[in-house]
Amino acid sequence: MPIEIREQDILKLDTLPESPSKIIANIPYYITSPILTHALQRLADQISDMVIMMQKEVAEKIINAKKHSFLSLGCWLFCDDIELITFVPKEAFIPAPKVDSAVLHFRLKAYDP
């Protein structure tokens, strides 16, 4: 599978060049929910996996089965598994943000064209 790097607004993306595709991104934390919702609702049939860096607190809500939120329920609806890959401390960035980060691996349900 070829690698294609795109610098564009994912909220305006409706099709991917190949299916199934993988999305790997460090997303703006203030629009995490709209990005995940758009990717899962509009692109899920074109995606096999997503690896996303996001704010640590949001990642913890998504992976913690006991603290369901609208976002976490939506993610689990479209995914077979969501795995925490690692936490990234704010000190790892220059300049350091105010919050820690986490990287999650989303394995979407089997693609069936």
N, C-alpha and C positions, 0 to 999 in steps of 0.2 A: 504494500500500500504506500503510495507516495505521500510525502509530507508537504502540506501547503500551509504557509503562514499567512494569516489574514489579519490586517489591522482595519477593523470595521465595527460598526455598532451591531452587536449580536441581536439587539431588540428589533432590528430591521431585517434580519436574516430569516428567510423562509425556506430556503433549500440549500443543501450542502452538495459539493461537487461529486462526492462518492458516497454510496450507502453500503454498508454502515460505516459511519465516520466516528472518529474519536475527537473530543474537544478537550484541550488542555489550556487552562487559563488562570490568570491571576485577575480577579474581577474587582471593580470598584465596590468597596464594602457597603456603601450607602444604597446601592441598587441590587444587592444580592438576591433578594426575593423576586423582583421583576425578571432578572436574568434567568434564574433557575426555573421560574414558572414558564417563561417564554420557551426556553430550551426543551423543557419536558412536554409542554402542550403542543408546540408547533413543530418541533424537530425530533421528537422521541422515536419516530419510525425510521429516522435516518441515522441514529446514534447508537453505538454499542456501548461506549464508555465515556465518562467525563472525569477528568482530574482537575479539581478546582481548588484554588487557594482563596480562603475567605476568613472573615473575622472569627476568632476562636469561639466566642459565645454562640454565634449562629451555628457553627459546625457542631458544637456540643448538643444544641437543641435538636438538630437533624438526626444525629446518631443515637441519642438517648431515647430509648423506646418508652420510658416512663414519663417523659415530658413532651407529649405530642402537641404540636402547634399546627396551624393550617399549612405552613410551609413544609414541616417534616412529614405530615400525612401525605401531601402531594408528592413529595420526593419518593416516599416508600411505595406509593401507588404505581409509579412508573419504573421502579428499580427492584431487581432481585436482591441486591446487596449494596450497602453503602458502608465503606470502610474508612476509618481514620488512618491516614498514612503517617502523618507527623504533625506535631505542633511546631510553630515557628515563632520564637520570641521577638518582640518588637525591636530588641537591640540588634537583630540580624539585618535591619534595614538602615540606610543612610539617606535622608534623615529618618530617625526612628518615629513611627506613628504612635498614637496614644494607646493602641490595643495590640494584643497578641493575635497571631494568625493560626490557621490550621489548614491542612491539605486533606481533602476527602476524595476518595475514588468511588464514583457512582457506576455500578454495573447495571445497565438498563435491561429490562426484560427482553427476551429473545426477539430480534428483528424478524418479522415475517411479512415480506412484501405481498 
